[in-house]
Amino acid sequence: MTLTATSILASRIADTACVPGRFTLPDGQVLDGYFDEYRLAADPQLLHDVADAMAALVPEDAEVLAGIELGGVPLAIALSAATGLPTAFLRRLPKRYGSKRQIEGARIEGRRVVLVDDVVRSGGQLLTMARILRVAGAPVTDALCVLERPLGGRRLLDEYGVALHPLVTEADLPGPSGAAS
């Protein structure tokens, strides 16, 4: 994608999914803006365009995409449609009834899996999911996201052998300091 195309897409993402205001995260951190992945997923044309742009970030040797509940699931599905790769879905906790699975969808054992999520901040959630996939027998060395915030996620993931590939960073978003969570 060219710099202009990236800027245009970043503006569309910001206009649709970056919500101003004060928001408190589960860890108590307060943000001045929030990235609402549901607004992105609810806009079919934007979701399609984001997936098409993210397809260029998928490593050539990837065999399965793995969307993290909940924000990563629609992105992984759209990215699957753009790349033709099968998709697995990751729950934060195993299902408490029925299959009782934490990993659903495509078979992952022995296959090169790429994690997909909406926003990366500290990297903790992606690291947890990478560990779960590795224990299940899937090599994981890459993660994709729509938006990277510079809160240490890239560094943490790097320490554990997971390369982060964001579509845009906070600095790419229009506005005073980027926009959102």
C-alpha positions as CSV (number, residue, x, y, z in Angstrom):
1,M,0.0,0.0,0.0
2,T,1.3,3.5,-0.8
3,L,1.7,6.1,1.8
4,T,-1.3,8.0,0.4
5,A,-3.4,4.8,0.4
6,T,-2.4,4.1,4.0
7,S,-3.2,7.7,5.1
8,I,-6.6,7.5,3.4
9,L,-7.4,4.1,5.1
10,A,-6.1,5.4,8.4
11,S,-8.4,8.4,8.1
12,R,-11.4,6.1,7.3
13,I,-10.6,3.9,10.3
14,A,-10.3,6.9,12.6
15,D,-13.6,8.4,11.3
16,T,-15.5,5.2,11.8
17,A,-13.9,3.5,14.8
18,C,-12.0,6.0,16.9
19,V,-14.4,7.4,19.6
20,P,-13.3,10.4,21.6
21,G,-14.0,10.6,25.3
22,R,-12.6,9.1,28.5
23,F,-12.6,5.3,28.7
24,T,-11.3,3.0,31.4
25,L,-9.6,-0.2,30.5
26,P,-9.9,-3.4,32.5
27,D,-6.5,-2.7,34.1
28,G,-7.7,0.7,35.3
29,Q,-5.8,2.7,32.7
30,V,-7.8,5.7,31.4
31,L,-7.7,6.6,27.7
32,D,-8.8,9.8,26.0
33,G,-10.1,7.9,23.1
34,Y,-11.2,4.4,22.2
35,F,-10.9,2.2,19.2
36,D,-14.3,0.6,18.7
37,E,-13.7,-2.6,16.7
38,Y,-17.4,-3.2,16.5
39,R,-17.8,0.0,14.4
40,L,-15.1,-1.2,12.1
41,A,-16.7,-4.7,11.8
42,A,-20.1,-3.2,11.3
43,D,-19.0,-1.2,8.2
44,P,-18.8,-3.9,5.4
45,Q,-16.8,-1.8,3.0
46,L,-14.3,-0.6,5.6
47,L,-13.9,-4.2,6.9
48,H,-13.3,-5.4,3.4
49,D,-10.8,-2.7,2.7
50,V,-8.9,-3.3,6.0
51,A,-8.8,-7.0,5.3
52,D,-7.5,-6.4,1.8
53,A,-4.8,-4.1,3.2
54,M,-3.9,-6.5,6.0
55,A,-3.6,-9.4,3.5
56,A,-0.2,-7.9,2.4
57,L,1.0,-8.3,6.0
58,V,0.3,-12.1,6.2
59,P,3.6,-14.0,6.0
60,E,3.9,-16.2,2.9
61,D,4.3,-19.4,4.9
62,A,1.1,-18.8,7.0
63,E,-1.3,-21.8,7.0
64,V,-4.1,-20.7,9.4
65,L,-5.3,-17.3,10.7
66,A,-6.5,-17.2,14.4
67,G,-8.9,-14.5,15.5
68,I,-9.0,-13.6,19.1
69,E,-12.4,-13.2,20.7
70,L,-14.1,-10.9,20.2
71,G,-12.5,-8.1,18.1
72,G,-10.2,-10.4,16.2
73,V,-12.9,-12.7,15.0
74,P,-14.6,-10.5,12.3
75,L,-11.2,-9.4,11.2
76,A,-9.9,-13.0,10.8
77,I,-13.0,-13.9,8.9
78,A,-12.6,-11.0,6.5
79,L,-8.9,-11.7,6.2
80,S,-9.6,-15.3,5.5
81,A,-11.9,-14.3,2.6
82,A,-9.2,-11.9,1.3
83,T,-6.4,-14.5,1.5
84,G,-8.1,-17.9,1.1
85,L,-6.5,-19.1,4.4
86,P,-8.6,-21.1,6.9
87,T,-9.5,-19.6,10.2
88,A,-9.5,-20.7,13.8
89,F,-11.2,-18.8,16.6
90,L,-9.7,-18.4,20.1
91,R,-11.7,-17.9,23.3
92,R,-10.1,-16.2,26.2
93,L,-11.3,-19.1,28.4
94,P,-12.5,-22.6,27.3
95,K,-16.2,-22.9,26.7
96,R,-17.9,-24.1,29.9
97,Y,-20.4,-26.4,28.1
98,G,-20.8,-28.3,24.9
99,S,-17.4,-28.8,23.2
100,K,-15.6,-27.1,26.1
101,R,-13.0,-26.0,23.6
102,Q,-10.9,-22.9,23.7
103,I,-9.8,-23.2,20.0
104,E,-12.5,-23.6,17.4
105,G,-12.6,-23.8,13.6
106,A,-9.7,-24.9,11.4
107,R,-7.2,-27.5,12.5
108,I,-4.1,-25.9,13.9
109,E,-1.9,-28.7,15.1
110,G,1.5,-28.6,13.2
111,R,0.3,-25.7,11.1
112,R,1.9,-22.2,11.0
113,V,-0.7,-20.0,12.7
114,V,-0.9,-16.2,12.5
115,L,-2.7,-14.4,15.3
116,V,-5.2,-11.7,14.3
117,D,-6.6,-9.0,16.7
118,D,-8.0,-5.5,16.5
119,V,-5.7,-3.4,18.8
120,V,-2.4,-4.2,20.5
121,R,-1.5,-2.2,23.6
122,S,0.7,-4.1,26.1
123,G,0.7,-7.4,24.1
124,G,-0.4,-9.5,27.0
125,Q,-3.5,-10.9,25.3
126,L,-1.7,-11.8,22.2
127,L,1.1,-13.5,24.2
128,T,-1.4,-15.5,26.2
129,M,-3.0,-16.7,22.9
130,A,0.3,-17.5,21.3
131,R,1.2,-19.7,24.3
132,I,-2.2,-21.5,24.1
133,L,-1.7,-22.2,20.4
134,R,1.9,-23.4,21.0
135,V,0.8,-25.8,23.7
136,A,-1.8,-27.1,21.3
137,G,0.9,-27.8,18.7
138,A,0.8,-24.7,16.4
139,P,4.0,-22.8,15.7
140,V,3.2,-19.1,16.2
141,T,5.7,-16.4,15.2
142,D,3.5,-13.6,13.8
143,A,0.6,-11.5,14.9
144,L,-1.4,-9.0,12.9
145,C,-3.5,-6.1,14.2
146,V,-5.4,-3.1,12.8
147,L,-4.0,-0.6,15.3
148,E,-0.8,-0.7,17.4
149,R,-0.6,1.7,20.4
150,P,3.0,2.2,21.7
151,L,2.4,0.7,25.1
152,G,5.1,-2.0,25.1
153,G,3.2,-4.7,23.1
154,R,5.7,-5.0,20.3
155,R,8.6,-5.3,22.7
156,L,6.9,-8.0,24.8
157,L,5.9,-10.1,21.9
158,D,9.4,-9.8,20.4
159,E,10.8,-11.2,23.6
160,Y,8.7,-14.4,23.0
161,G,9.4,-14.7,19.3
162,V,6.2,-13.2,18.0
163,A,6.6,-10.4,15.4
164,L,3.9,-7.8,15.4
165,H,2.6,-6.5,12.0
166,P,0.2,-3.6,12.5
167,L,-1.8,-2.1,9.6
168,V,-1.6,1.3,11.2
169,T,0.0,2.7,14.4
170,E,-1.4,5.4,16.6
171,A,0.9,7.9,15.0
172,D,-0.7,7.2,11.6
173,L,-4.2,8.3,12.8
174,P,-5.3,11.9,12.2
175,G,-5.7,14.0,15.2
176,P,-3.6,15.5,18.0
177,S,-1.9,12.3,19.2
178,G,-3.3,9.7,16.9
179,A,-6.7,8.9,18.3
180,A,-7.8,6.0,20.4
181,S,-7.2,2.9,22.3
